[in-house]
Amino acid sequence: MGCGAGSIAIPLAQDGHPVIAADFSPAMLGTLDAGIEYFGLEGRITPLELAWDDDWDLVGPVAKAVDVAFASRSVTTTNLKGALAKLDRTARRRCAVTMVANSSPRYDLHLMNAIGASVTCSNGFVYAFNILIQMGALPQVTYFESPRRDTFESLEAGVADFSRMLEHGNEDKVDRLRDYIAQHMIENPHAGEPGSKGVPQGRYMLDHVRKVRWAFIAWEPVSAPRS
């Protein structure tokens, strides 16, 4: 049995135990409901509208309700310690979180460095590790990278798309961005095929793969079961 707060990417346990899939977004839960119906998984996945800031004692899973509790790329909260504690108190055997370990997934770090744009890297995973140590846990950390390909139909379409990265003082780098894309755009051999989100891929892509580095942090729960 598992519980994921803020993520619906939760596999069914091999032994057939039900899964609690939590998210704060009704739209995401609606997508999950559609998937449950499509694959005939009624009774095996329980959707739950739940946010980190909610009182889990009132609306969330009870203490030690699941074997494994994890949050996949979704620990976005002003109270990181409270979120980790909620996962810890919910699980009987194992807890885990996946957090970004360099720049935000919204950015192409290679591109931003090439045009001289500033990027703030996230240290949230370091804080999470230290918090868990303070809680008495012995967290294990594994790093991995996920590749991403951004495709577009033309130079100007690429500039418009990547311009979303030019914020927080980088707004004046548009001309450098255009020059970089013009020099590094190549034909996409998979143009027209469904992309990672099911949307047809564009005619062009950049000549490098955008990589996002993640930290997978796992630990055994330290909170005791409630009597």
C-alpha positions as CSV (number, residue, x, y, z in Angstrom):
1,M,0.0,0.0,0.0
2,G,1.3,3.5,-0.8
3,C,0.5,7.1,-0.3
4,G,1.8,9.9,-2.5
5,A,1.1,13.6,-1.6
6,G,1.1,15.8,-4.6
7,S,1.7,13.0,-7.1
8,I,-0.4,10.6,-9.0
9,A,2.4,8.5,-10.4
10,I,2.1,5.7,-7.9
11,P,2.3,2.1,-9.0
12,L,0.1,-0.6,-7.6
13,A,1.7,-2.9,-5.2
14,Q,2.4,-6.4,-6.5
15,D,0.4,-8.0,-3.8
16,G,-2.7,-6.1,-4.9
17,H,-3.0,-3.9,-1.9
18,P,-4.8,-0.6,-2.6
19,V,-3.0,2.7,-3.2
20,I,-3.9,6.1,-1.9
21,A,-3.1,8.7,-4.5
22,A,-3.2,12.2,-3.1
23,D,-3.0,15.6,-4.9
24,F,-4.2,19.1,-4.1
25,S,-5.5,19.7,-7.6
26,P,-9.0,18.6,-8.5
27,A,-8.0,18.7,-12.2
28,M,-5.2,16.2,-11.6
29,L,-7.5,14.0,-9.6
30,G,-10.0,14.1,-12.4
31,T,-7.3,12.8,-14.8
32,L,-6.6,10.1,-12.3
33,D,-10.3,9.2,-12.1
34,A,-10.4,8.9,-15.8
35,G,-7.4,6.6,-15.8
36,I,-8.8,4.4,-13.1
37,E,-12.0,3.9,-15.0
38,Y,-10.2,3.3,-18.3
39,F,-7.9,0.6,-16.9
40,G,-10.6,-0.9,-14.6
41,L,-8.8,-0.2,-11.4
42,E,-11.8,0.8,-9.3
43,G,-11.3,-0.3,-5.7
44,R,-7.5,-0.5,-6.0
45,I,-6.6,3.2,-6.1
46,T,-8.2,5.7,-3.8
47,P,-7.9,9.4,-4.9
48,L,-7.6,11.9,-2.1
49,E,-7.7,15.7,-2.4
50,L,-4.9,16.6,0.0
51,A,-2.3,19.4,0.3
52,W,0.8,19.6,2.5
53,D,-0.7,22.4,4.5
54,D,-3.9,20.5,5.3
55,D,-4.4,19.0,8.7
56,W,-3.8,15.3,7.8
57,D,-5.4,14.2,11.1
58,L,-8.7,15.6,9.8
59,V,-8.6,14.9,6.1
60,G,-5.5,12.8,5.4
61,P,-4.6,9.2,5.9
62,V,-4.3,8.1,9.5
63,A,-1.0,7.4,11.2
64,K,0.8,4.3,9.8
65,A,-2.0,3.8,7.3
66,V,0.4,2.6,4.5
67,D,3.5,0.5,4.0
68,V,5.3,3.1,1.8
69,A,4.7,6.8,1.6
70,F,6.4,8.9,-1.1
71,A,6.2,12.2,-2.8
72,S,7.5,12.3,-6.4
73,R,8.8,15.8,-7.3
74,S,6.0,17.4,-5.4
75,V,7.4,18.7,-2.0
76,T,6.6,22.3,-2.7
77,T,5.8,23.8,0.7
78,T,6.9,26.5,3.1
79,N,7.1,23.9,5.9
80,L,9.5,21.3,4.6
81,K,10.0,19.7,8.0
82,G,6.2,19.4,8.5
83,A,5.8,17.7,5.1
84,L,8.6,15.2,5.8
85,A,7.1,14.5,9.3
86,K,3.7,13.9,7.7
87,L,5.1,11.3,5.3
88,D,7.0,9.7,8.2
89,R,4.0,9.3,10.4
90,T,1.9,7.9,7.6
91,A,4.3,5.0,6.6
92,R,5.0,1.8,8.4
93,R,8.0,0.6,6.5
94,R,9.5,3.2,4.1
95,C,9.4,6.8,3.1
96,A,10.8,8.6,0.0
97,V,10.9,11.9,-1.7
98,T,12.3,13.0,-5.1
99,M,13.6,16.6,-5.2
100,V,15.4,18.6,-7.8
101,A,19.1,18.7,-7.3
102,N,20.2,21.5,-9.6
103,S,18.2,24.2,-11.4
104,S,14.4,24.1,-11.7
105,P,13.0,21.7,-14.3
106,R,11.6,24.9,-16.0
107,Y,15.2,25.9,-17.1
108,D,17.6,24.5,-19.6
109,L,20.8,25.0,-17.6
110,H,23.1,24.4,-20.6
111,L,21.3,27.0,-22.6
112,M,21.2,29.5,-19.7
113,N,24.9,29.2,-19.1
114,A,25.7,29.6,-22.8
115,I,23.9,32.9,-23.1
116,G,25.2,34.3,-19.7
117,A,21.9,34.2,-17.9
118,S,21.8,33.7,-14.2
119,V,20.1,30.7,-12.7
120,T,19.4,29.9,-9.0
121,C,20.0,26.3,-8.2
122,S,17.8,24.6,-5.6
123,N,19.3,23.3,-2.3
124,G,16.0,22.0,-1.0
125,F,17.2,18.4,-1.1
126,V,20.1,19.3,1.2
127,Y,17.7,20.9,3.7
128,A,15.5,17.7,3.5
129,F,18.5,15.5,4.2
130,N,19.6,17.6,7.2
131,I,16.0,17.7,8.6
132,L,15.7,14.0,8.4
133,I,19.0,13.6,10.2
134,Q,17.7,15.9,12.9
135,M,14.5,13.8,13.1
136,G,16.7,10.7,13.9
137,A,16.4,9.1,10.4
138,L,19.3,7.7,8.3
139,P,18.4,8.9,4.9
140,Q,19.9,7.3,1.8
141,V,20.4,9.5,-1.3
142,T,20.6,8.5,-5.0
143,Y,21.0,10.9,-7.8
144,F,19.7,10.5,-11.3
145,E,19.0,12.6,-14.4
146,S,15.9,12.8,-16.6
147,P,16.4,13.9,-20.2
148,R,14.0,16.3,-21.8
149,R,13.7,17.4,-25.5
150,D,12.1,20.7,-26.3
151,T,10.8,20.9,-29.9
152,F,9.4,23.8,-31.9
153,E,8.2,24.7,-35.4
154,S,10.4,27.6,-36.2
155,L,13.1,29.9,-34.9
156,E,10.7,32.5,-33.6
157,A,8.5,29.8,-32.1
158,G,11.6,28.4,-30.3
159,V,12.5,31.9,-29.0
160,A,8.9,32.5,-27.8
161,D,9.0,29.1,-26.0
162,F,12.4,29.4,-24.3
163,S,11.8,33.1,-23.4
164,R,9.8,31.8,-20.5
165,M,13.1,31.0,-18.8
166,L,14.3,34.6,-19.0
167,E,13.0,36.0,-15.7
168,H,14.4,37.4,-12.5
169,G,16.8,39.8,-14.3
170,N,17.4,37.8,-17.5
171,E,14.8,39.6,-19.6
172,D,17.4,41.5,-21.6
173,K,18.9,38.2,-22.9
174,V,16.4,37.7,-25.7
175,D,18.8,38.6,-28.5
176,R,21.4,36.2,-27.1
177,L,18.7,33.5,-26.8
178,R,17.7,34.0,-30.5
179,D,21.3,33.8,-31.6
180,Y,21.9,30.7,-29.6
181,I,18.8,28.9,-30.9
182,A,19.7,29.9,-34.5
183,Q,23.1,28.4,-34.2
184,H,22.0,25.2,-32.4
185,M,18.6,24.3,-33.8
186,I,18.6,21.0,-35.8
187,E,15.9,19.0,-37.6
188,N,13.9,16.8,-35.3
189,P,13.8,13.2,-36.8
190,H,10.6,12.5,-34.8
191,A,8.7,15.6,-35.8
192,G,4.9,15.0,-35.7
193,E,5.2,12.0,-33.4
194,P,3.6,12.2,-29.9
195,G,5.9,13.8,-27.4
196,S,6.2,13.1,-23.6
197,K,2.8,14.8,-23.0
198,G,1.1,13.3,-26.1
199,V,1.4,16.6,-28.1
200,P,2.9,16.2,-31.6
201,Q,6.6,17.1,-31.6
202,G,7.8,20.2,-33.5
203,R,10.0,20.3,-36.6
204,Y,13.1,21.5,-34.8
205,M,15.0,20.8,-31.6
206,L,18.3,22.0,-30.0
207,D,21.5,20.0,-30.6
208,H,21.8,19.1,-26.9
209,V,19.6,17.1,-24.5
210,R,18.2,19.1,-21.6
211,K,18.9,17.2,-18.4
212,V,17.3,17.7,-15.0
213,R,19.1,16.2,-12.0
214,W,17.1,14.8,-9.1
215,A,17.8,13.5,-5.6
216,F,15.9,10.4,-4.5
217,I,15.9,10.4,-0.7
218,A,14.6,7.3,1.2
219,W,14.4,6.5,4.9
220,E,12.8,4.2,7.4
221,P,10.1,5.9,9.4
222,V,11.3,7.1,12.8
223,S,7.9,8.0,14.3
224,A,6.3,5.4,16.5
225,P,2.8,4.0,15.9
226,R,0.0,5.7,17.8
227,S,-1.5,3.7,20.6
